[in-house]
Amino acid sequence: MTSWKGKTRGGLTGYKIFVGILKYSGLPAAYILLRFVSLYYFLFYPKSFAAIFQFYRKRLDFGFFRSVIFIYRNYYSFGQTILDKIVIMAGFNAKFNFTFEGEKYLMKMAEEKRGGLLISAHIGNFEMAGHMLERLKTRVNIIMYDAEHEKIKGYLSSIMNRNFNIIVIKEDNSHIYEINNALREGEIVCIHGDRFVKGSKTISSDFLGGKARFPSGPFYMAMKFNVPVSFVFAMRGKKNSYHFSASPPEYYLQQGIQLKRDQVILTIINEYIRQLEKTIGNYPTQWFNYYNFWEPDE
């Protein structure tokens, strides 16, 4: 199994080009250009092609030609999520429709002012739920791994009008103090639970018919900080629509010496996987992990 390298493809120039099109020509024109960009990635990035092909063939059991078609659709969907989040964050003129499932859970989480942990994944477009999270009337902290992409994030921050705080994971673990402080202040912390970088602690579990490793960090936090935990996803639908879902918040505590820490973490991971598998089944073009996610078959 190959771990994630800690960064996402795409350069600052590409972001600027698309932002210019969004500003002066609108979202439909940006989607047109995106079709050609998606074709470029489809043709000239064999490593990501091979990884996502195995996802469709082995994990979702698609046929050969259907898998190839879905790879292109996947690249295009990924590009759409990037454009959509820029539109929302920068306040460009475009209309999106949103439906919410489980919003009341997060409202209650914010009202109780005990803090809360939202665990998502690199599927769909979690940032598109930002305006709903703003209605929670509490600060939202988003944890990111790709610290080396400060230029891109700095540029996007310059056009954002949404009130998010970004916590970057650092080698000296100083981000732990930021997370702890945010939760102590009753704020919401959002993190993805499906990627890890080399050297991170992981736990293996069954996922879509194969063994895959998940970072233990996000799920350890769920146990350690004694705050309610919800699994959340924002998935793109047809005609510029998004569906946001949040599971009922749960507390995950280590009960006595009989239940070891890793057992509690694995329990949380397995519940996360159950939610993740269901979501992927409903939105198969929106899985955005372009590397060998699963362990080799024995």
Long-range contacts (C-beta under 8 A, 24 or more apart in sequence): 1-212, 1-213, 1-292, 1-293, 1-294, 1-295, 1-296, 2-291, 2-292, 3-196, 3-197, 3-198, 3-200, 3-213, 3-291, 4-145, 4-195, 4-196, 4-197, 4-289, 4-291, 5-197, 5-291, 6-145, 6-146, 6-147, 6-148, 6-197, 7-146, 7-148, 7-149, 8-146, 8-149, 9-41, 9-45, 9-48, 9-290, 10-82, 10-152, 11-152, 12-151, 12-152, 12-155, 15-86, 15-152, 15-155, 15-156, 16-155, 18-82, 18-83, 18-86, 19-86, 19-90, 19-159, 22-83, 22-86, 22-87, 22-90, 22-92, 23-92, 26-92, 26-93, 26-94, 27-83, 27-84, 27-87, 27-92, 27-94, 27-240, 30-83, 31-80, 31-83, 34-76, 34-79, 34-80, 34-83, 35-76, 37-79, 38-72, 38-75, 38-76, 38-79, 39-72, 41-75, 42-71, 42-72, 42-75, 45-290, 47-290, 47-291, 48-290, 48-291, 51-289, 51-290, 51-291, 51-292, 51-293, 52-287, 52-290, 54-292, 54-294, 55-287, 55-289, 55-293, 56-284, 58-209, 58-210, 58-294, 59-208, 59-209, 59-210, 59-294, 60-208, 60-280, 60-284, 70-284, 70-285, 73-285, 74-285, 74-286, 74-287, 74-288, 77-236, 77-285, 77-286, 78-286, 78-288, 80-236, 81-124, 81-125, 81-128, 81-236, 81-286, 81-288, 84-125, 84-128, 84-236, 84-240, 85-125, 85-127, 85-128, 86-156, 86-159, 88-127, 88-128, 88-130, 88-131, 88-162, 89-127, 89-130, 89-156, 89-159, 89-160, 89-161, 89-162, 90-159, 90-160, 90-161, 91-161, 94-240, 95-240, 96-128, 96-240, 96-241, 96-242, 97-239, 97-240, 97-241, 97-242, 98-128, 98-129, 98-131, 98-132, 98-241, 98-242, 98-243, 98-244, 99-241, 99-242, 99-243, 99-244, 100-132, 100-243, 100-244, 100-245, 101-243, 101-244, 101-245, 101-246, 102-230, 102-232, 102-244, 102-245, 102-246, 102-247, 102-248, 103-132, 103-244, 103-246, 105-230, 105-246, 105-247, 105-248, 105-249, 106-132, 106-133, 106-136, 106-188, 106-230, 106-232, 106-246, 106-249, 107-135, 107-136, 108-249, 109-136, 109-188, 109-228, 109-230, 109-249, 110-136, 110-137, 110-138, 110-188, 112-186, 113-138, 113-186, 114-186, 114-227, 114-228, 115-182, 115-183, 115-184, 115-185, 115-186, 115-187, 115-188, 115-189, 115-225, 115-227, 116-183, 116-188, 116-189, 116-227, 116-228, 116-229, 116-230, 116-249, 117-183, 117-188, 117-189, 117-190, 117-191, 117-218, 117-221, 117-222, 117-225, 117-227, 117-228, 117-229, 117-230, 118-188, 118-189, 118-190, 118-191, 118-229, 118-230, 118-231, 118-232, 118-246, 119-190, 119-191, 119-192, 119-193, 119-218, 119-219, 119-222, 119-229, 119-230, 119-231, 119-232, 119-272, 120-190, 120-191, 120-192, 120-193, 120-231, 120-232, 120-233, 120-234, 121-192, 121-193, 121-194, 121-233, 121-276, 121-279, 122-192, 122-194, 122-195, 122-287, 122-288, 122-289, 123-194, 123-233, 123-235, 123-276, 123-279, 123-280, 123-283, 123-286, 123-287, 123-288, 124-233, 124-234, 124-235, 124-236, 124-242, 124-279, 124-283, 124-286, 125-234, 125-235, 125-236, 125-242, 125-286, 126-190, 126-192, 126-232, 126-233, 126-234, 127-234, 128-234, 128-236, 128-242, 128-244, 129-232, 129-234, 129-242, 129-244, 130-162, 130-164, 131-162, 132-244, 133-188, 134-162, 134-163, 136-188, 138-186, 138-187, 138-188, 139-163, 139-165, 139-182, 139-185, 139-187, 139-188, 140-164, 140-165, 140-187, 140-188, 140-190, 141-165, 141-166, 141-167, 141-178, 141-179, 141-182, 141-187, 141-188, 141-189, 141-190, 142-166, 142-167, 142-190, 142-191, 143-167, 143-168, 143-169, 143-175, 143-179, 143-189, 143-190, 143-191, 143-192, 144-168, 144-169, 145-169, 145-195, 145-197, 179-221, 179-225, 180-225, 183-225, 183-227, 189-221, 190-232, 191-218, 191-221, 192-218, 193-218, 193-219, 193-269, 193-272, 194-276, 194-289, 195-289, 203-262, 203-265, 203-266, 203-269, 204-295, 205-266, 205-269, 205-270, 205-273, 206-273, 207-273, 207-276, 207-277, 207-294, 208-277, 208-280, 208-294, 210-294, 210-295, 210-297, 211-294, 211-295, 212-293, 212-294, 212-295, 213-295, 214-269, 214-272, 214-273, 216-262, 216-265, 219-252, 219-265, 219-268, 219-269, 219-272, 220-261, 220-265, 222-252, 222-268, 223-252, 223-253, 223-254, 223-261, 223-264, 223-265, 223-268, 226-251, 226-253, 227-251, 229-268, 231-271, 231-272, 231-275, 231-276, 233-275, 233-279, 235-279, 235-282, 235-283, 235-286, 236-283, 236-286, 245-279, 247-275
